[in-house]
Amino acid sequence: MNKLQDTLHERRLLRAIIVKKDAQAYGEMYDKYADKMYRFILFKVSDTESAQDITSEVFMSVWNYLTVGKQKSVESISGLFYRTARNKIIDLYRERARTQQQSLDILDRDVGPAHTRQMDKVETDDEVRRLLEDMRRLKAEYQEVLMLRYIEELSIDEIAVILEKKKTHVRVLIHRSVKKLQQIHNQKYG
């Protein structure tokens, strides 16, 4: 399915959800976005249990938003999912701040014994680990824009909707964050 067909199909599904409260159509949206939301949230909260909980909350909140009360006008379902996820993550951080819990380091999750991996996978994992370490040193705004653009592979337009910024500002943020990440990486690894 090409991008245009995918967009049209998504709009039909969205219309079915809003007008008919079609759970099957929402299930298709869930299938399309669940892994993306989970990855995005996990990167932000660094612990699998919280990421799973927040992912579930995001899908419940969006379902309730779309189906309860008067009909909504939604420009981008992906934008709605990401904005809802951002808000849920902020809520979690506020709660953690109140209870003085420290978030776990993202690099401590899901690490298996290195001897079970093939050598090229170990090298790739090490490169990814170093990049993620370097990304953690960026300010939050830069981390988020890099995550959306290069990990979630969203377009500039989609990122602009999610971050509620102009497209030109998003391009500048991406450029600055990449430059800063390169600078950090080069300082550490030459």
C-alpha positions, 0 to 999 in steps of 0.5 A, spaced: 500 500 500 502 506 498 503 512 502 496 515 499 492 509 499 495 508 507 492 515 508 486 514 505 485 507 509 487 511 515 482 516 514 476 511 513 478 507 519 478 514 523 471 516 520 468 509 522 471 509 529 468 516 530 461 516 527 460 508 528 464 507 534 467 501 530 472 497 535 474 493 529 477 499 525 480 501 532 483 494 532 486 496 526 489 502 528 492 499 534 495 494 530 499 499 526 501 504 532 502 499 538 509 497 537 511 505 535 507 507 541 511 502 545 518 504 542 517 511 543 514 511 550 520 506 552 525 510 550 522 516 554 521 512 561 526 507 560 522 501 564 518 496 560 513 495 565 511 503 565 512 503 558 507 497 557 502 501 562 502 507 558 501 504 552 495 501 554 493 508 557 494 511 551 490 507 547 484 507 552 485 515 552 484 515 545 479 511 544 475 514 549 476 521 546 474 519 539 468 515 541 465 519 548 461 525 547 460 529 540 464 527 534 471 530 534 475 533 528 482 529 528 487 531 523 492 526 524 491 519 528 498 519 529 499 526 532 493 524 537 497 518 539 503 521 540 501 527 543 497 523 548 503 519 549 507 525 551 502 527 556 502 520 559 509 520 560 509 527 563 504 525 568 509 519 569 514 524 570 510 528 575 508 522 579 515 520 579 518 526 582 513 526 587 515 520 590 522 521 588 523 515 584 529 515 579 527 512 572 532 506 570 537 507 564 534 505 558 541 501 556 539 496 562 533 494 559 533 487 555 540 486 555 542 479 553 549 475 554 553 477 549 556 471 547 550 468 544 550 474 539 553 473 532 559 478 532 556 483 527 550 483 532 554 485 538 558 490 534 551 493 531 548 493 538 554 496 541 554 502 536 546 503 538 548 503 545 553 508 544 548 512 540 543 512 545 548 514 551 550 520 546 542 521 545 541 521 553 546 527 553 542 531 549 536 536 551 529 533 551 527 537 545 533 534 541 532 527 544 524 527 542 525 530 535 531 525 533 526 519 536 520 521 532 524 522 525 530 517 525 527 511 530 519 512 528 521 514 521 515 520 521 515 525 516 517 533 518 509 534 517 507 529 522 513 531 527 510 538 526 503 536 528 505 532 534 510 537 537 505 543 535 511 547 531 511 549 524 515 545 519 521 550 518 522 549 526 522 542 526 527 542 520 531 546 524 531 542 531 532 536 527 539 539 524 541 542 530 540 535 534 544 531 529 549 536 529 549 536 537 549 529 537 555 528 532 559 533 536 558 529 542 559 522 539 566 525 536 568 528 543 567 521 546 569 516 540 574 521 535 
